[in-house]
Amino acid sequence: MTRLSQAKITPRRSSDRGHADHGWLKSYHTFSFAQYFDPRFQSFGALRVLNEDRVAPGTGFATHPHRDAEIFSYIISGELTHRDSMVKQKDGSNVSKNDFYRMHRGDVQFTTGGTGIAHSEQNEHHTDEVHFLQIWATPWRKGLPPTYHTMTFDEEKKRAGFATIISPLKAGVKASPEDEKAAIPAVEGTIPIHADFLMGASIIAQGAMTAWKVGGEHAVQSKNDRKVYLHLPIAGKGARVRIAGGETVLEEGDGAFVEKVNAGDELLVESVGNGDAEVVVLDSN
């Protein structure tokens, strides 16, 4: 088993995260958010927010604005309905999925807040909660045109290794309006983000191992000293993972800051628990 001898790996234990229980919403905060503040955990590279949320049926986030942030939701279980502020609740059959979309497991919904955008996210299911990750990244510049992207990512691809979900806008920080409209990502089949940033996910079978290639295949501009965050959501399956062939083992809800790694390095993740381990990786400059 290969280990990255130069890598610095710092666990972020689930029990140490910020926690909020609003009744309808139960949320764990990896970074400072809302009423939770810890000066040690403000951001990590472009990664600004990583919340693990559970929303009760028939409740959710009412229409609210976003600005100058890249925001995405990764659905673990249940359903979450995204609705642009201009779409009424009774609508949904004759509008774009950018305006209205009922997300399920495997779906990722992405928002560029840019100059300003407003939407709601509701769990409209009658009986089941929705469990999802809410992630924010800081864009490479302010004042971007607001937009949405929604894609579904195949479960089997995640079982075959790390599937790349988000990659930088190929045109980069100097993208023209035409480039923004074309929205071509650096990695084909992914959602484009306005940051030197990648997101991947893998479902690792018990006893198996897979590797995340830091920086992807020539997908990022900043090659040295990448900042990689790994997260193992709370799924109640007894999942555990070991990182990079070392001593760092994560339980469900834990994460790890990985520093002093460069584009092209391979970060090995081994499933050492009692069941499948769904691992999310966030790779930033």
Secondary structure, 3 states (H helix, E strand, C coil): CCCCCCCEEEEECHHHCEEEECCCEEEEECCCECCECCCCCCCECCEEEEEEEEECCCEEEEEEEECCCEEEEEEEECCEEEEECCCCCCCCCCCCCCCEEEECCCEEEEEECCCCEEEEEEECCCCCCEEEEEEEECCCCCCCCCEEEEEECCHHHHHHCCEEEEEEECCCCCCCHHHHHHCCECCCCCEEECCCEEEEEEEECCCCEEEEECCCCCCCCCCCCEEEEEECCCCCCCCEEEECCCCCEEECCCEEEEEEECCCCEEEEEECCCCCEEEEEEEEC
